[in-house]
Amino acid sequence: MATKKKIEKYADWIQKLVFEPSEMLKVGILCLFAETLINVAIVEKVRYTEIDWKAYMSQSEGFLNGTYDYTKLRGGTGPLVYPAGFLYFFSGLYYLTGYGTNIKAAQYIFGFFYLVLYCLVLLIMKKTQLVPPFILLFFTFASYRIHSIFALRLFNDPIAMIFLYVSVYLFTEKKWSLGCIVFSLAVSIKMNIMLFAPGLFFILLVETGIFDTFYYIGMCGCVQFILGLPFLMKNPVGYLHMSFDLGRRFFYKWTVNYRFLPENLFLSRYFHVSLLAIHIGLLLALYLLRWKKMPTPLSSKSIVLILFSSNFVGVVCARSLHYQFYVWYYHTLPALFFSTKLAQPLVMLILGVIEICWNTYPSTDVSSAVLQICHVVGTAALLLPPRVAKDKNM
């Protein structure tokens, strides 16, 4: 009898550990240890693939050698198309990796960055209690593409996301000034962070009022101005055009989400304008159906859902998604989908199918179409009334 009670006690403990959001930190620490071993194994056992690292280093070297004209900063993959924060950050990595030549050191640094991002996501999930702890196992053992983006590809996308998640955590703490500064630093690494901006604008309006909202927007602008000042003084038009070019064209051969379309339609301006219109429409729908109905003052949970959903519909409406863009929304998907009325098994099925689609290389008509179907299902679920749950001010 005593043995049966012990078994039941351990079974209850395991069930709580797996399903109760309050146990997130315990599972997170175990997964963090596993993640450390996995990243070391990836660096040591899996072949590195050169894509953009040498270009990043060439562009950083040009800057460090005194070239401040953005139109003259180039790498093996083309001209520099990221804001100034990118140059400052990767110039530091240039020195830390023996002028960009020590690839192994760079891989370990990016492995460390992966763990930093993981910890930030863990803190946000623990604070908001939006997902069950078992989702961390999915992050750790099912995210081949995400691990690859960090330790095997050395892209700048995850660096921008690290700054973004720091700002998200600061926003949940209602530290608006510091959060906006860090948010702007994230934008200075890569412009995709602006997909979170509509949600942030709404949050600031609700929480701080119109006057303070524009004060914080001005603060973000000042950060961009200060970072870009050396380049603005040399060639302001060149800097603004190269680093904030919203009309960039993407190559059809790299698209993950629109392979099923004919190439001429993929490249069509009419198609791009249609996606922009859909994006604006979805943001308006989110505002009307979800955001404005959230109780005020906004809780940590509400702040996170607003920011993540703003980014999600932006990704859904992106003109093209490349493989490294997966990190733009990967860690946000469980929080978004678990907040809807979708059943947990269906949520896990969707997450698994999305993972398979992103791991299909090269993308196919089927993989890109299925990915878009998952996006549509996720968007529809987000626009419907949310799962009924207590929304504590955490």
N, C-alpha and C positions, 0 to 999 in steps of 0.2 A: 504493500500500500504506500509506504514511504517512497519507494522507488518510482511508483507511478506519479506521485505528487511532484517529485523532482523533475521527472520528464516533462510533465505539464508546465511546470514553472519555467524550465528552459525553453520549451516551445513558445510560451507566451512572451518570454524575453526576446527570442529571435524574431518573432512576429512584430513586436514593437520596434525592434531595431531596424527592421526592413521597411516598415510601413508608416511609422510615426514621424512626422517632420521634426518633432522636438528632439529626436535622436540623430539628427543630421550631422552634428559635429563628431560624434563617435565613429560613425561610418566614414565620414570624411577624412579623419586622421588615418584610418586603416587604408583607405584608397590613396591617400597622399603618399604613403610609404610604398604602395604598389606602383604608383605613377613614377616615383623616383627610380625604381628598379627598371621599369619599362623604358623610360627615356634613356637610361644608361645603355640598356640592351640595344635600343634602336641606333644610338650613335655608334656603338661598337660593332654591331652585327649587320646593319642594313646599309646598303650602298647609298651614298649621298648623290643627289642629282642637282647639277648646276642649272639654274634658271635665271634668277635675277641678281644673285649675290655679287657677282663680278661687276655688273652694271651699277649696283648701289655703291660699290667701292670706288669705281671710276668716277662717278659723280661726286662722291665725297672728297676724293683726292683733288679733283678740279677745284672744288670750293676751298679746300685747305691750301691749295697753291695760289689762291688769290683771285679766282674767277668768280665775280659776283653777278655777271650778266647771265640770267637764267637760260636765255636762249642758246648759250654756248656750253652749258653743262650737259654732257651726254655720256652714255654708257653703251655697252655692246648691244643692248636691246632697244636703244633709241634715246630721245631726249628726256631730261628730267621733267616729270609731270606731277610731282608731289610738293606740297608747301614746305616752308623753310624748316619747320620742326623736324621733318624727316632728315634733312641734311645734318642738323646738329646732332641728332641721336645717332645716326649711322656714322658720322665722323668720329664719335666716341668709340664705336665698335671697330672702326678702321684702325685705331691705335691699339685697342685691346686684343686684336687678332693679327698683330704683326703686319700692319698695313694691308689687312684684308686677305693675307696669304695663308693664315693658319685656320683652315676650314674646320678642323676638329675642335679647336677652341671655340669657334663661332657656333658649332653645333651644341656644345655643352652650355654655352651662354643661352642659346635659344631653348634648350631643355629646361634651364632654370627659369626662363621667362614663362614657359608652359606651366611650371609649378606655381609661379606667382599668379598667373591668370586663374588657375584652378582654385587657389586659396581665396581669391577675390570673389569668384562665383560661389564658392562654399559659404563665405560670409554673408553674401546677399541672400542666398537660399535659406540659410539658418535664420536670418533676421526676419524674412518674409514668410517662411514656412509654407511656400507655395507648392513644393513637390515632396514626395516621399523619398527617404534616403536611398532606396534601391536604384534611383536614377543615377546616383554617383557611380554605381557599378557599370551602367551603360556608358557614362562618360569615360571610364577608365579602360574598359575591355572591348568596347565596340567602336571606338572612334579612331579607326586607322587613318582616315584622311586628315583629321585634326592634328594628330601626332606628327604626321608627315609634313604638314604646313609649317610646323615649328622646326623640328630637329633635322629634317631632311631637305627642306626647301629654303628656309631662312628668309621668308617673306616679311614685308613691313606690315601687312594686315594685322597679325596678332599683336604687334607693338601698339598700334592704334587702339585695339580692343582692350589692352591692359589699362591704358589711360582712361578709356571709356568706363570700364567697370569700377575704377577708383572713383570717378565722378558720380556714377550711379549710387555707390555706397554713401558718398557724401550727401547726395540729394536725399537719400532716405533718412539721413541725420539732420536734414533741414539746414545744412551748411551751404547756403546758396552761393556766396561769393567764391569760396574755395572750390566748390563743385563746378562753377562756371569757368573758372581759370583752368582747371584740369580738363574739363570738357573741350575747351578751346585748344589746349595742348594736344588732345587726341585728334582734333580736326587738322592740326598742323602736321600730323604724321600722315594722315590719309583722309580724303574728303568724304569717304563713305559714312563717316560718323555723323554727317549732317542729316542722315536719314532719321536720327533720333531727335533732331531739332524741333519738328512740329510738336511732338509730345512734350518736350522740355518747355517750349513756349507756353503751352496750355498750363502746365504745372506751375510755372512762374506766375502766370496771370492769376490763377486761383489762389496761390499761396502768398503772393507778395503784392499783388495789385499792378495796375498799368504802369505807374511811374517807376516803381522799382524793377519791373520786368524790363523796361527799356534801359534802365541803368545797368542791369546785368548783361543785356545784349551788348551795350557799349563796352562793358568790361571784356567780354569775349572778343570784340573787335580790337580793343587795345592790345590784347595778347597777340593777335595776328599781326597787327601793325609793328609791334616791337620786334617780334621774331623775323618779320620780313623786311625790316628797315634797311639792312645793308644792301639788299637786292632791289628794293624800291628806289633807293638813292642812285643806283647804277642804271637800271632799266625798268621803270615801274610798269609799263605796259607789258613788257616781256615777262616779268615776274607774275603779274596777275593772270595773264593769258595762259602761261605754261602750268602754273600750280593750281589754278581754280577753273580749269577748262571743263565746263559742263557738257560740251558738245563733242567730247572725244569719241572716236569711232573704235569699235571693237571688232576683232577678227572672228569671222564665222567659225573657223576651225577650232576655236577654243571654247565656244559656248556650251554650257552645261544645260541650260534651261530652254533653249529654242532650236535645238538640232532638228526638230520635226518640221520646222518651217523652211520654205525655199530660201536660198541665200539672198535673192533679190528683195524678198519681203523683209527678211531680217535686217537688211541694210537700208530699208525705206524710211525716209523722214516721216511719212504719214504714220507708219507703225510706231515710231518713237513718240510722236505727238499723241497718238492714241494711248500709249502706255502712261504718258504723263497725265493725261486727262483721267484715266482710271485711277492712278495714284492719288490725285487730288480728291476724286470722288470717294475713295476708300477712307482717306483721312477724315473727310467730312462725315462719312457714315460712322466711323469710330467715335468721333466727337459727339454726334447726336445720339447714338445707340449705347455707347459704353462710358466714355470719359465724363460727360456732363452729369451722368447719373450716379457717379461715385460720391459717397458722403464726404463732406469737408469738415475740418481740415483733412487733407489727403493722408492716408496711412502709408507706411512703407510699402505695403503690398500694392496699393493703388499706384503709387509713384513708379514702381518697377514695371507693373503691367502697362501703364501708359507709355513709358519709354520703349519697352520691348515691342509693344504692338505697333507703335509708330515706325520703328525700324523694320518690323516684319513685312508690313504692306509695302514698304519701300523696296525691300529685297524681292518681293513677289512681282513688283512692277518694273524691276530692273531691265534695261535694254539687253543686257547679257550678264551672265554669271560665269566667272572663271573658277577653277578649282579652289584657289586660295580664298575666294570670297565666302566659302562655307563657314569660316570662322566668324563672319559678320553676324550670324544669327544662331549658330549651332547651340551655344550654351543657353540661349533664351527660349528655345523651342519647348522644353518640358514645362517651364513655368507658364508659358502662354497656353499650351494645350491642356494642362491639368487644371487651369482656371476655368475651362469651358465645361459644357455638359457632356463632352465626349467620355465614354467609358474608358477606364484605365487600360484594358486590353487593346482597345482601338487606338488609344494614344500611343502605346508601345509599338503597335503595328505600323502606324504612320511614321513614327520616329525611325523604326527599322528600315522601312521602305525608302525614306529620304536618305538614310545612310547608304543604302545599296546604290541608289541613283548617283550620289556624289562619288561613290567608289568605282563607278563604271567608266573606264577609260579605254579609248576615247568615248565620249558620250554618243548615244544612239538615238534614233527617232523615238524608240520605246522608252528609254531611260529618261529623256528630257520631258516627254509627254506625261509619264507617270509622276515625275517630280512636280510638274505644274498641277496635276490633279491633286496631289497632296497639299500643295499650296492653296488651291481653291477650297478644299475641304477645311483646312486650317483657318482660312480667312472667314469662311461662312460661320464656323463655330465661334470665332471671336466676335462676330457681329451679333450673334444671338445672345439672349440673356445669359449671364454667367452662372456657374455653379453656386448654389446657395451655401454660403459659409460665413462664419463670423469674421468680420474684418476689423481686427484690433489695431489700435494705434500703437505700432511698435516702434 
